């Protein structure tokens, strides 16, 4: 028995069995007899809640799953390498979340959607969110009760930043009454920031002081909706592995740099490139390195532009970075640290680097989306 990419168990004869774990016995009618790696899910909302898919497996099986996702993606490209022991973020450490809201009569549902569904699971406990984020759900229900009519839907994004909790409400709230309620709510709960997004982008409604996120020991202005690693613990694990991958490099370029998660943590970073204007401006304002605002999908860095750097780190979106990788494969950088949230697109890109003369030295999987099928990794490449 193994765990398939979407989280279901797969028997040796190819049967897919939902919520089966390695070591379980599966009867002909599909009945599961739990084995040594099958655990009691800690949350009452599992398996309905789409926030988690693997609460029924123990940590050993979960680590094996992460390794198999990576090794399987590599095998599909004809690659293999050392896959190091995965890092798992602890429960109750997720520092950002995007939740759904619906008003049903006097009731306000607030939580994650069910898997492959628009049905909202009304969260009364959560074992992945930071406790302070989960504690906001009850008061938010009260606020939405004043802002939504029966049948109306909305969304809410929560982020733990340096100053507290940053909240973005996805709804229209233009009336004077709604504005008063929002201001009072933000003040009562000492929010770091509260914004409204009615579909045209976030509009600031409350911010007592500038909102920042400390990265690499440096407070960086946090633009509304900016990308952050899901947990501080997972971020630290990714940085630690990237540091090892780039050991010996004296001039590092950070591509797809975001707010500087890696650039600010690596003392050898001299140049950072980011396509999001607000993120690039925030990183530039730290005055720690040269920063370029550049869309690396439309205008990837050439081998000549990368020539001054003996190390490169990149952390592209889920689609990977095939155009940039093709040019990076022609570069002279001695070391590359590739951070990915998609084993399949990573493996495709890794094959290009290997064909260009790089050696794939090792991969460190990171499971910072606890109990989900989401897999992140850091890979180390060096010139063969």
C-alpha positions in Angstrom: 0.0 0.0 0.0 1.3 3.5 -0.9 -0.3 6.9 -0.9 -1.1 8.4 -4.3 -0.5 12.0 -5.2 -4.0 13.1 -4.2 -3.8 11.4 -0.8 -5.8 8.2 -1.4 -4.3 4.7 -0.7 -3.3 2.5 -3.6 -3.0 -1.2 -3.2 -0.4 -3.5 -4.8 -3.1 -4.5 -7.4 -3.9 -0.9 -8.3 -7.1 -0.3 -6.3 -7.5 3.3 -5.0 -9.0 3.4 -1.5 -9.9 6.7 0.1 -8.3 7.2 3.6 -6.2 4.1 3.5 -2.7 4.2 4.9 0.4 2.1 4.3 0.1 -1.1 6.2 -3.7 -1.2 6.2 -5.5 -4.3 5.1 -8.2 -3.8 2.5 -11.0 -6.3 2.2 -12.7 -7.1 -1.2 -15.6 -4.8 -0.3 -13.2 -1.9 0.4 -13.4 -2.2 4.2 -10.2 -0.9 5.9 -8.5 -2.7 8.8 -6.1 0.0 10.2 -2.4 -0.9 10.2 0.6 0.5 12.1 0.7 3.8 10.1 -3.0 4.5 10.4 -3.8 7.1 13.1 -6.9 8.7 14.5 -7.3 12.1 12.8 -6.9 14.8 15.5 -9.5 17.2 14.0 -13.3 16.6 14.1 -13.6 18.2 10.6 -11.5 15.6 8.9 -12.0 14.4 6.2 -14.7 16.9 5.1 -12.5 19.9 5.4 -10.4 20.5 2.3 -7.6 22.0 4.4 -6.1 18.6 5.2 -6.0 15.3 3.2 -3.7 13.1 5.3 -4.6 13.4 9.0 -5.2 9.7 9.0 -1.6 8.7 8.4 1.3 9.0 11.0 4.4 11.1 10.5 6.5 8.2 9.2 4.0 7.5 6.4 3.7 11.2 5.7 7.5 11.6 5.4 7.6 8.6 3.0 4.8 10.2 1.0 6.8 13.4 0.5 9.8 11.4 -0.6 7.8 9.3 -3.0 6.2 12.4 -4.6 9.7 13.8 -5.3 11.3 10.5 -6.4 8.3 9.7 -8.7 8.5 13.1 -10.4 12.3 12.7 -10.9 11.8 9.1 -12.3 9.3 10.5 -14.9 12.2 12.6 -16.2 14.8 9.9 -16.0 16.5 11.4 -13.0 17.4 10.2 -9.5 19.4 11.6 -6.6 19.8 11.5 -2.8 16.5 12.6 -1.2 17.2 13.7 2.4 15.0 13.2 5.4 11.9 15.4 5.0 11.2 18.3 7.3 7.6 18.5 8.7 6.3 21.8 10.2 4.5 21.1 13.5 0.7 21.5 13.9 -0.7 24.9 14.8 2.0 26.8 12.9 0.3 28.1 9.7 0.7 31.9 9.7 -1.5 32.7 6.7 -4.8 31.3 5.5 -7.5 32.1 2.9 -11.0 31.2 4.2 -14.5 31.3 2.8 -17.6 32.8 4.3 -21.4 32.4 3.8 -24.4 33.8 5.6 -27.2 31.3 6.1 -30.1 32.9 8.0 -28.6 33.9 11.4 -25.7 31.5 11.0 -22.3 32.5 9.5 -20.2 29.7 8.1 -16.5 30.4 8.1 -13.7 28.0 7.1 -12.1 26.0 4.3 -14.1 24.5 1.5 -14.7 20.8 1.3 -12.4 19.0 -1.1 -13.5 19.6 -4.7 -16.5 21.5 -3.5 -17.8 25.0 -2.8 -19.4 23.8 0.4 -17.9 25.6 3.4 -16.8 23.6 6.5 -17.6 25.8 9.5 -14.4 25.5 11.5 -14.8 25.0 15.3 -11.3 23.7 15.6 -8.2 23.7 13.4 -4.9 21.9 13.9 -2.9 23.7 11.3 -3.6 27.4 11.9 -1.6 29.4 14.5 -3.8 29.7 17.6 -4.0 33.5 17.3 -5.4 33.2 13.7 -7.9 30.6 14.7 -9.0 32.8 17.6 -10.1 35.4 15.1 -12.7 33.2 13.5 -15.4 33.7 16.2 -15.2 37.5 16.2 -15.1 37.5 12.4 -18.4 35.5 12.3 -19.9 38.3 14.4 -18.6 41.0 12.0 -19.8 39.1 8.9 -23.2 38.8 10.5 -23.5 42.6 10.2 -22.0 42.8 6.7 -23.7 40.0 4.8 -27.3 39.2 4.0 -28.7 35.7 3.8 -27.1 33.7 1.0 -24.3 36.1 0.5 -20.7 34.9 0.3 -17.3 36.5 1.1 -13.7 35.6 1.8 -11.2 36.5 4.4 -7.4 36.3 4.3 -5.5 36.2 7.6 -1.7 36.7 8.0 0.4 36.9 11.1 2.8 39.8 10.6 5.2 41.7 13.0 2.5 44.0 14.3 -0.2 41.3 14.8 -2.9 40.1 12.4 -3.4 41.4 8.9 -6.9 40.9 7.6 -8.3 41.3 4.1 -12.1 40.9 3.7 -13.3 39.9 0.2 -16.6 41.7 -0.1 -18.2 45.0 -0.9 -18.7 47.3 2.2 -19.4 50.8 1.0 -22.2 51.9 3.4 -21.5 54.1 6.3 -22.8 51.5 8.7 -20.5 48.8 7.3 -17.5 51.2 7.5 -18.2 52.0 11.1 -18.5 48.3 11.9 -15.2 47.5 10.2 -13.4 50.3 12.0 -14.8 49.3 15.3 -13.9 45.7 14.8 -10.3 46.5 13.8 -9.8 48.7 16.8 -11.4 46.3 19.3 -9.1 43.4 18.1 -6.0 45.6 17.7 -5.5 44.4 14.1 -2.2 45.3 12.4 -4.2 46.1 9.2 -7.6 45.6 7.7 -8.4 45.9 4.0 -11.4 45.4 1.8 -11.2 43.8 -1.6 -14.3 44.1 -3.7 -12.6 42.5 -6.7 -10.6 45.6 -7.7 -7.8 45.1 -5.3 -7.3 45.7 -1.6 -8.4 49.0 -0.2 -6.9 50.0 3.2 -9.4 50.7 6.0 -7.3 50.4 9.1 -3.5 50.5 9.8 -2.2 52.2 13.0 1.4 51.8 11.8 3.4 50.4 8.9 3.0 46.7 8.5 6.1 44.6 8.2 7.4 41.0 8.1 10.8 40.3 9.5 12.8 38.3 7.0 16.5 37.4 7.7 16.4 39.7 10.7 15.2 42.7 8.6 11.7 44.2 8.9 10.3 44.4 5.4 7.2 46.4 4.4 4.5 43.8 3.8 2.3 44.7 0.7 -1.3 43.5 0.9 -1.6 40.0 -0.5 2.2 39.5 -0.8 3.5 35.9 -0.9 4.9 34.5 2.3 6.0 31.0 3.2 3.2 29.3 5.0 5.0 28.7 8.3 8.0 30.4 10.0 9.2 26.9 10.8 9.0 25.8 7.1 10.7 29.0 6.0 13.6 28.3 8.3 14.0 24.8 7.0 14.0 26.0 3.4 16.6 28.7 4.2 18.8 26.2 6.0 18.9 23.8 3.1 19.4 26.6 0.6 22.3 27.8 2.6 23.9 24.4 2.5 23.3 24.2 -1.3 25.0 27.5 -1.9 28.0 26.8 0.4 31.1 28.3 -1.0 29.3 30.9 -3.2 30.5 34.5 -2.6 28.2 36.3 -5.0 24.6 35.0 -5.2 21.7 36.1 -7.4 18.2 35.5 -6.1 15.6 35.0 -8.9 11.9 35.3 -8.1 13.0 36.9 -4.9 9.6 38.0 -3.5 10.1 40.1 -0.4 13.5 38.7 0.2 12.9 35.5 2.2 16.1 34.0 0.9 18.0 37.1 -0.3 18.0 38.7 3.2 18.9 35.5 5.0 21.9 34.7 2.8 24.7 37.2 3.4 26.2 36.5 0.0 23.2 37.7 -1.9 24.2 40.7 -4.0 21.4 40.9 -6.5 17.6 40.1 -6.4 15.0 40.0 -9.2 11.3 40.1 -8.6 8.3 40.6 -11.0 5.8 41.9 -8.5 6.2 45.7 -8.3 5.2 46.1 -4.6 7.4 43.2 -3.5 10.4 44.5 -5.4 9.9 48.0 -4.0 9.7 46.6 -0.4 12.9 44.6 -0.9 14.7 47.6 -2.5 13.7 49.8 0.5 15.8 47.6 2.8 19.0 48.8 1.1 20.6 45.5 1.5 21.3 44.6 -2.1 20.7 45.6 -5.7 17.1 44.8 -6.7 15.6 44.6 -10.2 11.8 44.8 -11.0 11.7 42.3 -13.9 9.3 39.7 -15.2 11.5 36.6 -15.5 8.8 34.8 -17.6 8.9 37.5 -20.3 12.5 38.6 -19.8 14.6 35.9 -18.1 18.2 36.6 -17.0 20.7 35.6 -19.7 23.9 33.6 -19.1 25.9 36.8 -19.6 23.8 38.7 -17.1 24.4 35.9 -14.6 28.1 35.6 -15.2 29.1 37.8 -12.2 27.5 35.3 -9.8 28.9 32.0 -8.7 25.6 31.1 -6.9 21.9 31.3 -7.9 18.8 30.7 -5.9 15.4 30.6 -7.4 11.9 30.1 -6.0 9.4 30.3 -8.9 5.6 29.8 -8.8 4.1 26.4 -9.2 4.5 26.6 -13.0 8.2 26.4 -12.6 10.6 28.6 -14.7 11.4 26.7 -17.9 12.5 29.8 -19.9 14.7 31.0 -17.1 16.1 27.5 -16.5 17.1 27.1 -20.2 19.3 30.2 -19.9 20.5 29.3 -16.4 21.6 25.9 -17.8 24.1 27.9 -20.0 25.5 29.9 -17.1 28.7 29.4 -15.3 27.2 29.5 -11.8 29.0 26.9 -9.7 26.0 26.3 -7.4 22.2 26.5 -7.8 19.6 26.2 -5.0 16.2 25.5 -6.5 13.2 26.0 -4.2 10.0 24.5 -5.5 6.4 23.9 -4.5 5.6 21.5 -7.4 7.7 18.3 -7.8 6.5 17.8 -11.4 7.5 21.2 -12.8 10.7 21.1 -10.7 11.7 17.7 -12.2 11.0 19.1 -15.7 13.3 22.0 -15.0 15.9 19.8 -13.3 16.2 17.7 -16.4 17.1 20.9 -18.4 19.8 21.8 -15.9 21.2 18.3 -15.9 21.3 18.3 -19.7 23.2 21.6 -19.5 25.9 20.1 -17.5 24.7 20.5 -13.9 24.7 17.7 -11.4 21.6 17.2 -9.1 23.3 16.6 -5.8 20.4 16.2 -3.4 16.9 17.2 -2.5 15.3 18.1 0.8 11.5 17.8 0.9 9.7 20.2 3.3 6.1 19.5 4.4 5.1 22.9 5.8 1.4 22.5 4.7 0.9 20.0 7.4 -1.3 16.9 6.5 -1.8 18.2 3.0 -0.7 16.8 -0.4 1.3 20.0 -1.0 5.0 19.2 -1.3 7.9 21.7 -1.2 11.5 21.1 -1.7 15.0 22.5 -1.9 17.4 21.0 -4.5 21.1 21.5 -4.8 22.8 21.6 -8.2 26.5 22.0 -9.0 28.5 22.1 -12.1 29.5 18.5 -13.0 
